Amino acid sequence: MLAQRILYRPANPEDSPAPRATVSASYAADSGLLLLRLTFGLLMAAHGAQKLFGVFGGNGLDATGKGFAALGYRPGKLFALICGLSESLGGLGLALGLLTPLAAATLIGVMINAMATVSGAHGLWETSGGVEYSVCITVAALAIAAIGPGRLALDRFFRWGKGGWGEAAFALGLGGASAALVLIL
């Protein structure tokens, strides 16, 4: 038994399988968060750019403003601008891992409004025009705020860059409050 421990003990304790596995899992988690943040964030930023600039097959601010006015948002163009900026800046914030709880809050607020005014009356599934897509975006943004953006993010230098219940509560609370304010107006 003693001979086995001596023969199989690594010369450097840091070379043991446990720390290597932990480090590998940690890098995989950070890389996974980066992949999620980049994909999700850049797609949301592009979605906002469709509204703002008419790129990627979007309608642009004037047509989107008319659509918002038809939904009861007055003035429609102002609310289209707010929505487009929220999606674009929130998406870029998540992609960069910058001000992550605030970026998540902007997307959560927009999605709550989408569910309340557009898709909520159509049930759950997207195939019927339901809330499925908006719920997925909301949960993904909230999860990133709760988990934190990872070490491959600009927020790693700040206290809120580690995620947690406080960051998740901030994102959900601010997103919900901003959505409520917009719906009241």
N, C-alpha and C positions, 0 to 999 in steps of 0.2 A: 504494500500500500504506500509506504513512504517512498519507495523507489519510483512508483508511478507518479507521485506528486512531483518528485524532483525531475524525472525525465520529461514530463509533459507540462511542467510549469513554464510559462513564457519568460524569457529573460527580462523583458520589460512588461510591467503590469498593464501598461496601456495597450499592449498587443493582445490581450486576452479577448476571446470571442464576444463577451458581453458588452464591453465598451464599444467595440467596432460595430456591433449590431445596433446599439443605441445611437451612435453617431450616424450610421447609415440610414436608420429610420428617421432620424431628425432631418437629415438632408432631403430625404424623400418627401417628408411632410412639408418642408419649406418649398421644395420644387413643385409639389402638388398644389400648394396654395398659390404659388406664382402662376402656374398654369390656369388655375381657376380664376384668379383675379384678372389676368391678362385677357383671357377669352371672354369672360362675363363683362368685365369693365369696358373693353374696347367695343364689344357688340352694343352695349348700352350707350356708349358715347356716340357710336355711329347712328344708333336709333334716334338719339337727340339731334344729331346733325341732319338727319332726314327732315325733321320738323323745322329746323332753323334755316338750312341752306338749300334744301331740295336735292341733296346729293344722295347717292346710293338708291335711286328710285323714289325718293321722298317727294312730298308735295311742296315743301318750302313754307316759309312763315305765313305768307298771305293766305294760301289755301288751307293750311292747318288752322290758322286763326278763324277762318269761316267755319270749319268743322267744330272748333271749340265753341263758337257762338251758337251753333245749332244744338249743342249739348246743354246750353244754358249758361256758359261762362261768358261774362260781360266785363270788359271788352275782350272778345275772343282772341285777338292778336296778342294782347298782353299775357293772357294765360297760356297761349301757345308758346310764347317766348319763355315764360317761367318754366313750363314743362320741358321744353327743348334744352334750356340751360341746365335744369336739374338733371336730366338724363345724361347730357354731355359731360358736365363737370363732375357729377357723381360717378359716372363710368370711368372717367380719367383718373379720379381720385382713387377708386378701387384698383384700377390697373397699375397705378404707381405705388399703391399702398401708402397714400398720403392723406392724412386726416380721415382715416378709414371710418370711424364712427359717424362723422358728418357726411361723408360720401354715401354710406349705407342709408343714413336718414333721408337723404334727398330721393333716393330710389324708392325707399319704402313709402314716402309721402306721395310720390307720383302714382305708385301702384295702388295705394289705398283709394286715391281719387279715381283711377281707372276702374277699379272694382265697383265703387259706389255709383259711378255715372254711366258706365258703358257695359261692363260684362257681368255685373252682379245679378241682373235680372234674368240671365240666360243659364243659370246653373253652374255646375262645376266644369264641364268639359269644354275645351277649346273648339271642338268640332261643332258645338252648338253656340259658339260665341261666349262661352262661360269664363270663369275666373282662373282656370287652371294655369295659364301662362303667367298671369299677374301674381298668383300665389307663389309660383316657383321663383320668380324674381325677388319677391319680398323675402322669402325664406332664405334664399342664397345670400342676399345682402345682409340679413340679420345674422346668419351663421358666420359670415366673414367678420362682422363686427365682434361677435362673441369669441371666435377662435383667435382673432387677431390676424394681421396680414402676413405674419411670418418674418423671418430674418431677411428675406430678399425683398425688402420694402423700405421706402423712405421713412416710414413711421417707426422703424426699429430703434431710432434714437430718442423717441418720446415715450412717456409713461403709458399713454393709451395705445401704444404700438404692440402691446402684449395681449390685447383683447381681454375679455372677462365679462362678468355679469353686469358691471357698471357700464361698460362700453355698449353692450347689447341693449341695456335699458335706455341709455341715452339715444341710441339710434332709433329704437322703436318708439320711445316717447316723443322725440322731436319729429320724427316722420309722421306719427299719428297726429300730433298737435298741428303741424303745418297742413296736413291733409284736412283736418277739421276746419281750420281757419279758411282755407281755400273753398271748402264746401259751403261754409256759412256765407262767404262773400258772394 
